[in-house]
Amino acid sequence: MNIVEKLREITEGFGWKFFYGRKDFQNLVEADSEDDVKWYFFLDPITTDDTNPNIPIHSGYFMILSKSDLDQIYDGQKETDINNGKWRTNILPKRQFIKNEFRNAIECDGDLEVTASRVTDVINFFDENFDGILNSFSIKQYV
């Protein structure tokens, strides 16, 4: 199966909104409302190393984001409760999910193996103000 379609299948199975393309097109995505709680999966164009045609290696970036409030404090600034900040409400749950369930979903069939994963926090991204994570990855596919 094509890696883009596999990631689409996995993310839509979680109930997320899937978008594939360049960031300038992804920036056009709008949340359904100001209180939209859905997670959005933004996949950048994939690079594939076909040096070994039996084990192609796919690499690239994706973001898992959700609608955020531009005025929400990041972590505890201005003496606010840290549990109400962007870090705990919008970013930490995505970091935990990517570390556990998402990786397992990718590797569950045995034909894909995550060989690299690097996560960066994302705050107030795109015109829509999304928070979440950016993940650079490398995935081996056993054909």
N, CA, C and O of each residue as an XYZ file, in Angstrom:
572
protein
N       0.833     -1.185      0.000
C       0.000      0.000      0.000
C       0.877      1.248      0.000
O       1.936      1.274      0.627
N       0.438      2.251     -0.689
C       1.127      3.537     -0.739
C       1.174      4.148      0.662
O       0.181      4.093      1.388
N       2.314      4.732      1.055
C       2.492      5.262      2.413
C       1.520      6.400      2.714
O       1.041      6.517      3.842
N       1.224      7.241      1.721
C       0.268      8.329      1.938
C      -1.110      7.759      2.256
O      -1.778      8.211      3.186
N      -1.529      6.766      1.479
C      -2.844      6.163      1.710
C      -2.892      5.413      3.039
O      -3.930      5.383      3.700
N      -1.773      4.810      3.429
C      -1.717      4.112      4.717
C      -1.879      5.114      5.870
O      -2.617      4.854      6.821
N      -1.195      6.247      5.784
C      -1.316      7.264      6.825
C      -2.721      7.875      6.828
O      -3.254      8.199      7.889
N      -3.315      8.031      5.646
C      -4.692      8.529      5.565
C      -5.643      7.547      6.265
O      -6.504      7.954      7.045
N      -5.476      6.271      5.979
C      -6.325      5.224      6.572
C      -6.216      5.222      8.094
O      -7.224      5.147      8.797
N      -4.991      5.305      8.593
C      -4.762      5.284     10.040
C      -5.381      6.509     10.703
O      -6.116      6.382     11.682
N      -5.088      7.685     10.177
C      -5.551      8.912     10.823
C      -7.067      9.075     10.739
O      -7.698      9.508     11.703
N      -7.651      8.732      9.601
C      -9.108      8.817      9.493
C      -9.777      7.780     10.394
O     -10.897      7.983     10.863
N      -9.077      6.663     10.630
C      -9.576      5.663     11.572
C      -9.645      6.200     12.998
O     -10.477      5.758     13.791
N      -8.776      7.147     13.324
C      -8.807      7.806     14.632
C      -9.864      8.913     14.679
O     -10.132      9.474     15.741
N     -10.463      9.224     13.525
C     -11.448     10.297     13.469
C     -10.847     11.663     13.192
O     -11.518     12.682     13.358
N      -9.585     11.695     12.771
C      -8.913     12.950     12.476
C      -9.226     13.391     11.052
O      -9.648     12.585     10.223
N      -9.015     14.684     10.772
C      -9.137     15.226      9.420
C      -7.747     15.130      8.780
O      -6.769     15.609      9.354
N      -7.654     14.514      7.597
C      -6.384     14.267      6.915
C      -6.212     15.256      5.763
O      -7.135     15.477      4.980
N      -5.018     15.849      5.668
C      -4.680     16.746      4.556
C      -3.270     16.424      4.083
O      -2.347     16.308      4.889
N      -3.110     16.280      2.764
C      -1.797     15.991      2.177
C      -1.447     17.102      1.200
O      -2.245     17.433      0.323
N      -0.268     17.677      1.346
C       0.169     18.706      0.415
C       1.166     19.656      1.052
O       1.617     19.476      2.183
N       1.486     20.673      0.274
C       2.433     21.681      0.751
C       1.787     22.572      1.809
O       0.564     22.691      1.882
N       2.637     23.194      2.625
C       2.153     24.036      3.721
C       1.323     25.221      3.240
O       0.390     25.635      3.929
N       1.641     25.773      2.076
C       0.866     26.929      1.610
C      -0.580     26.535      1.317
O      -1.484     27.352      1.496
N      -0.817     25.304      0.871
C      -2.185     24.831      0.675
C      -2.821     24.435      2.004
O      -4.010     24.670      2.220
N      -2.042     23.841      2.884
C      -2.564     23.429      4.186
C      -2.985     24.640      5.017
O      -3.885     24.546      5.851
N      -2.332     25.771      4.786
C      -2.671     26.995      5.514
C      -4.098     27.455      5.221
O      -4.661     28.244      5.979
N      -4.683     26.971      4.135
C      -6.041     27.348      3.760
C      -7.106     26.601      4.559
O      -8.281     26.965      4.515
N      -6.703     25.556      5.292
C      -7.650     24.751      6.064
C      -8.195     25.590      7.224
O      -7.451     26.275      7.926
N      -9.500     25.512      7.397
C     -10.143     26.216      8.502
C     -10.841     25.204      9.406
O     -11.384     24.202      8.940
N     -10.815     25.484     10.692
C     -11.552     24.655     11.649
C     -13.047     24.878     11.441
O     -13.460     25.912     10.916
N     -13.847     23.914     11.852
C     -15.291     24.019     11.681
C     -15.903     25.118     12.538
O     -16.939     25.679     12.181
N     -15.262     25.435     13.678
C     -15.761     26.489     14.560
C     -14.624     26.927     15.473
O     -13.549     26.328     15.475
N     -14.872     27.972     16.244
C     -13.877     28.434     17.214
C     -13.664     27.406     18.321
O     -12.607     27.383     18.951
N     -14.665     26.554     18.563
C     -14.585     25.546     19.622
C     -14.335     24.144     19.074
O     -14.606     23.155     19.754
N     -13.824     24.054     17.857
C     -13.580     22.766     17.207
C     -12.546     21.977     18.007
O     -11.447     22.470     18.260
N     -12.895     20.761     18.402
C     -11.973     19.944     19.208
C     -11.304     18.838     18.398
O     -10.515     18.068     18.945
N     -11.611     18.746     17.090
C     -11.019     17.690     16.256
C      -9.506     17.849     16.151
O      -8.955     18.939     16.306
N      -8.860     16.720     15.883
C      -7.439     16.737     15.578
C      -7.296     16.708     14.063
O      -8.027     16.000     13.369
N      -6.348     17.485     13.565
C      -6.072     17.597     12.143
C      -4.685     17.021     11.874
O      -3.736     17.298     12.607
N      -4.576     16.218     10.817
C      -3.301     15.594     10.436
C      -2.866     16.214      9.109
O      -3.511     16.012      8.080
N      -1.771     16.968      9.140
C      -1.234     17.631      7.958
C       0.050     16.917      7.535
O       1.057     16.978      8.240
N       0.012     16.246      6.395
C       1.165     15.507      5.883
C       1.805     16.279      4.741
O       1.151     16.584      3.744
N       3.088     16.594      4.891
C       3.841     17.256      3.821
C       4.213     16.228      2.757
O       4.165     15.025      3.014
N       4.585     16.697      1.554
C       5.006     15.747      0.518
C       6.111     14.814      1.018
O       7.043     15.232      1.705
N       5.975     13.551      0.654
C       6.854     12.475      1.119
C       8.071     12.343      0.201
O       7.971     12.537     -1.010
N       9.219     12.012      0.795
C      10.420     11.650      0.047
C      10.611     10.145      0.220
O      10.532      9.631      1.335
N      10.864      9.436     -0.893
C      11.060      7.993     -0.823
C      12.417      7.629     -1.400
O      12.757      8.029     -2.513
N      13.192      6.866     -0.631
C      14.474      6.325     -1.085
C      14.217      4.898     -1.564
O      13.943      4.002     -0.765
N      14.310      4.701     -2.885
C      14.071      3.387     -3.490
C      15.369      2.661     -3.840
O      15.381      1.815     -4.733
N      16.462      2.984     -3.145
C      17.736      2.333     -3.431
C      17.585      0.818     -3.355
O      18.093      0.100     -4.217
N      16.896      0.331     -2.338
C      16.548     -1.081     -2.233
C      15.051     -1.186     -2.516
O      14.247     -0.853     -1.645
N      14.649     -1.640     -3.709
C      13.230     -1.658     -4.069
C      12.379     -2.571     -3.182
O      11.156     -2.428     -3.150
N      13.004     -3.505     -2.465
C      12.263     -4.379     -1.557
C      11.989     -3.734     -0.198
O      11.117     -4.181      0.547
N      12.748     -2.672      0.117
C      12.568     -1.974      1.389
C      12.703     -0.461      1.149
O      13.715      0.132      1.524
N      11.706      0.157      0.536
C      11.775      1.611      0.380
C      11.704      2.298      1.746
O      11.062      1.804      2.673
N      12.371      3.438      1.846
C      12.373      4.215      3.081
C      11.700      5.550      2.786
O      12.161      6.325      1.949
N      10.595      5.803      3.497
C       9.826      7.031      3.318
C      10.182      7.999      4.446
O      10.273      7.604      5.608
N      10.381      9.257      4.096
C      10.667     10.250      5.131
C       9.926     11.536      4.820
O       9.549     11.808      3.680
N       9.731     12.310      5.865
C       9.036     13.572      5.703
C       8.601     14.135      7.034
O       9.174     13.845      8.084
N       7.556     14.959      6.955
C       7.030     15.655      8.125
C       5.520     15.560      8.141
O       4.870     15.567      7.095
N       4.971     15.472      9.341
C       3.538     15.655      9.498
C       3.295     16.428     10.786
O       4.135     16.455     11.686
N       2.133     17.049     10.852
C       1.723     17.760     12.047
C       0.381     17.205     12.507
O      -0.490     16.892     11.695
N       0.233     17.092     13.807
C      -1.052     16.769     14.411
C      -1.426     18.009     15.209
O      -0.758     18.363     16.181
N      -2.505     18.665     14.785
C      -2.867     19.965     15.346
C      -4.338     20.011     15.727
O      -5.144     19.216     15.245
N      -4.671     20.944     16.591
C      -6.066     21.226     16.914
C      -6.221     22.733     17.066
O      -5.255     23.451     17.327
N      -7.448     23.193     16.898
C      -7.761     24.616     16.993
C      -7.371     25.131     18.361
O      -7.575     24.454     19.368
N      -6.807     26.334     18.399
C      -6.406     26.911     19.677
C      -6.883     28.346     19.781
O      -7.311     28.961     18.804
N      -6.797     28.846     20.976
C      -7.144     30.234     21.262
C      -5.840     31.024     21.275
O      -4.944     30.735     22.067
N      -5.737     32.006     20.409
C      -4.520     32.806     20.297
C      -4.131     33.424     21.639
O      -2.945     33.581     21.927
N      -5.111     33.771     22.450
C      -4.855     34.440     23.725
C      -4.525     33.481     24.866
O      -4.130     33.928     25.943
N      -4.677     32.185     24.655
C      -4.418     31.223     25.729
C      -2.934     31.223     26.084
O      -2.083     31.237     25.196
N      -2.626     31.207     27.360
C      -1.251     31.190     27.850
C      -0.614     29.843     27.521
O      -1.296     28.818     27.502
N       0.695     29.845     27.263
C       1.384     28.618     26.878
C       1.503     27.624     28.030
O       1.186     26.446     27.863
N       1.959     28.088     29.202
C       2.195     27.102     30.264
C       1.919     27.585     31.676
O       1.672     26.716     32.512
N       1.928     28.742     32.018
C       1.719     29.161     33.407
C       2.140     30.603     33.571
O       2.283     31.103     34.687
N       2.334     31.251     32.467
C       2.702     32.654     32.521
C       1.545     33.454     33.130
O       0.399     33.004     33.132
N       1.855     34.609     33.630
C       0.867     35.510     34.242
C       0.121     34.833     35.390
O      -1.049     35.116     35.644
N       0.825     33.935     36.074
C       0.294     33.261     37.264
C      -1.006     32.509     37.003
O      -1.864     32.425     37.883
N      -1.155     31.963     35.801
C      -2.341     31.153     35.511
C      -2.060     29.694     35.838
O      -0.902     29.293     35.946
N      -3.095     28.915     35.994
C      -2.983     27.489     36.288
C      -2.341     26.790     35.094
O      -2.833     26.914     33.973
N      -1.260     26.064     35.314
C      -0.565     25.388     34.211
C      -1.450     24.365     33.510
O      -1.206     24.043     32.347
N      -2.463     23.851     34.183
C      -3.363     22.884     33.563
C      -4.252     23.507     32.496
O      -4.854     22.784     31.703
N      -4.345     24.821     32.461
C      -5.156     25.518     31.465
C      -4.328     26.066     30.307
O      -4.870     26.722     29.417
N      -3.038     25.807     30.308
C      -2.164     26.325     29.260
C      -2.161     25.447     28.013
O      -2.593     24.295     28.050
N      -1.672     26.001     26.919
C      -1.596     25.289     25.637
C      -0.779     24.000     25.752
O      -1.124     22.990     25.139
N       0.296     24.034     26.530
C       1.170     22.862     26.649
C       0.388     21.650     27.142
O       0.465     20.581     26.537
N      -0.362     21.801     28.230
C      -1.075     20.664     28.820
C      -2.351     20.302     28.058
O      -2.710     19.126     27.997
N      -3.040     21.280     27.480
C      -4.321     20.981     26.834
C      -4.182     20.597     25.364
O      -4.934     19.749     24.883
N      -3.238     21.200     24.639
C      -3.169     21.002     23.187
C      -1.939     20.247     22.687
O      -1.979     19.638     21.618
N      -0.860     20.283     23.441
C       0.403     19.711     22.942
C       0.740     18.385     23.607
O       0.988     17.399     22.912
N       0.756     18.336     24.929
C       1.126     17.120     25.653
C       0.292     15.898     25.245
O       0.868     14.827     25.056
N      -1.038     16.009     25.101
C      -1.806     14.821     24.678
C      -1.365     14.283     23.312
O      -1.387     13.072     23.091
N      -0.973     15.152     22.414
C      -0.524     14.712     21.086
C       0.858     14.059     21.167
O       1.127     13.084     20.465
N       1.727     14.594     22.018
C       3.039     13.975     22.231
C       2.873     12.556     22.772
O       3.547     11.630     22.319
N       1.982     12.391     23.734
C       1.756     11.071     24.324
C       1.139     10.118     23.301
O       1.515      8.948     23.237
N       0.203     10.611     22.509
C      -0.457      9.775     21.524
C       0.528      9.302     20.455
O       0.502      8.133     20.068
N       1.385     10.183     19.981
C       2.342      9.822     18.929
C       3.337      8.785     19.446
O       3.774      7.908     18.701
N       3.687      8.891     20.714
C       4.659      7.970     21.321
C       4.074      6.571     21.486
O       4.803      5.583     21.396
N       2.784      6.475     21.722
C       2.169      5.197     22.038
C       1.272      4.685     20.910
O       1.716      3.893     20.078
N       0.039      5.121     20.877
C      -0.949      4.554     19.955
C      -0.612      4.729     18.481
O      -0.787      3.798     17.695
N      -0.128      5.913     18.094
C       0.105      6.170     16.672
C       1.206      5.268     16.112
O       1.050      4.682     15.040
N       2.290      5.162     16.823
C       3.387      4.293     16.375
C       2.921      2.844     16.268
O       3.254      2.151     15.307
N       2.154      2.390     17.250
C       1.628      1.023     17.217
C       0.717      0.813     16.015
O       0.753     -0.248     15.391
N      -0.097      1.807     15.682
C      -1.003      1.696     14.531
C      -0.222      1.584     13.226
O      -0.623      0.845     12.326
N       0.878      2.304     13.114
C       1.706      2.237     11.900
C       2.357      0.865     11.770
O       2.395      0.294     10.680
N       2.864      0.339     12.870
C       3.642     -0.901     12.825
C       2.813     -2.169     13.020
O       3.373     -3.265     12.990
N       1.496     -2.055     13.219
C       0.689     -3.218     13.607
C       0.643     -4.325     12.551
O       0.572     -5.498     12.919
N       0.680     -4.004     11.270
C       0.602     -5.038     10.234
C       1.947     -5.711      9.958
O       1.998     -6.755      9.308
N       3.023     -5.122     10.444
C       4.343     -5.709     10.253
C       5.030     -5.327      8.954
O       6.182     -5.708      8.742
N       4.356     -4.580      8.068
C       4.996     -4.200      6.816
C       5.627     -2.818      6.879
O       6.307     -2.413      5.937
N       5.415     -2.082      7.972
C       6.025     -0.772      8.172
C       6.774     -0.750      9.496
O       6.350     -1.358     10.478
N       7.905     -0.033      9.502
C       8.706      0.112     10.720
C       9.152      1.565     10.841
O       9.804      2.093      9.940
N       8.804      2.207     11.943
C       9.256      3.571     12.199
C      10.710      3.497     12.641
O      11.021      2.910     13.678
N      11.604      4.094     11.851
C      13.029      4.041     12.177
C      13.539      5.356     12.753
O      14.628      5.393     13.326
N      12.775      6.432     12.611
C      13.137      7.724     13.204
C      11.872      8.531     13.425
O      10.945      8.506     12.615
N      11.855      9.243     14.535
C      10.716     10.107     14.861
C      11.228     11.216     15.772
O      11.768     10.957     16.848
N      11.050     12.446     15.324
C      11.511     13.598     16.104
C      10.358     14.587     16.215
O       9.822     15.035     15.201
N       9.974     14.931     17.446
C       8.786     15.743     17.694
C       9.178     17.147     18.169
O      10.063     17.315     19.008
N       8.494     18.145     17.607
C       8.671     19.541     17.991
C       7.305     20.136     18.303
O       6.341     19.874     17.583
N       7.206     20.929     19.362
C       5.947     21.596     19.689
C       5.615     22.641     18.630
O       6.503     23.282     18.069
N       4.313     22.800     18.366
C       3.825     23.792     17.409
C       2.802     24.662     18.134
O       1.867     24.148     18.747
N       2.982     25.979     18.061
C       2.109     26.908     18.761
C       1.608     27.974     17.797
O       2.400     28.593     17.087
N       0.282     28.193     17.769
C      -0.350     29.235     16.945
C       0.083     29.150     15.484
O       0.506     30.145     14.896
N      -0.024     27.973     14.912
C       0.450     27.736     13.548
C      -0.664     27.985     12.539
O      -1.842     27.798     12.843
N      -0.294     28.396     11.369
C      -1.213     28.716     10.280
C      -2.093     29.907     10.664
O      -2.096     30.351     11.812
N      -2.824     30.402      9.696
C      -3.738     31.525      9.930
C      -4.827     31.157     10.932
O      -5.373     32.032     11.604
N      -5.144     29.876     11.034
C      -6.242     29.402     11.875
C      -5.860     29.270     13.342
O      -6.730     29.026     14.178
N      -4.584     29.424     13.677
C      -4.090     29.262     15.052
C      -4.307     27.851     15.577
O      -5.184     27.606     16.405
N      -3.497     26.937     15.081
C      -3.515     25.562     15.548
C      -2.328     25.328     16.484
O      -1.267     25.928     16.312
N      -2.515     24.453     17.474
C      -1.435     24.000     18.357
C      -1.302     22.496     18.208
O      -2.261     21.818     17.839
N      -0.119     21.973     18.494
C       0.087     20.532     18.461
C       1.550     20.193     18.322
O       2.408     20.761     18.998
N       1.825     19.239     17.418
C       3.206     18.780     17.235
C       3.556     18.672     15.754
O       2.702     18.433     14.900
N       4.835     18.856     15.491
C       5.440     18.588     14.192
C       6.316     17.371     14.384
O       7.115     17.321     15.319
N       6.175     16.380     13.503
C       6.949     15.149     13.617
C       7.716     14.906     12.324
O       7.119     14.773     11.256
N       9.038     14.849     12.424
C       9.824     14.397     11.265
C      10.010     12.895     11.441
O      10.260     12.421     12.549
N       9.886     12.152     10.351
C       9.876     10.697     10.474
C      10.645     10.032      9.339
O      10.941     10.626      8.302
N      10.946      8.781      9.595
C      11.491      7.870      8.591
C      10.818      6.520      8.842
O      10.819      6.006      9.960
N      10.244      5.961      7.775
C       9.518      4.698      7.888
C       9.994      3.740      6.803
O       9.965      4.060      5.615
N      10.432      2.557      7.233
C      10.787      1.505      6.280
C       9.526      0.739      5.912
O       8.673      0.475      6.760
N       9.418      0.382      4.619
C       8.286     -0.410      4.167
C       8.824     -1.708      3.586
O       9.623     -1.700      2.650
N       8.376     -2.822      4.151
C       8.811     -4.127      3.679
C       7.815     -4.609      2.637
O       6.666     -4.916      2.955
N       8.272     -4.673      1.377
C       7.388     -5.022      0.258
C       7.381     -6.516      0.022
O       6.694     -6.996     -0.879
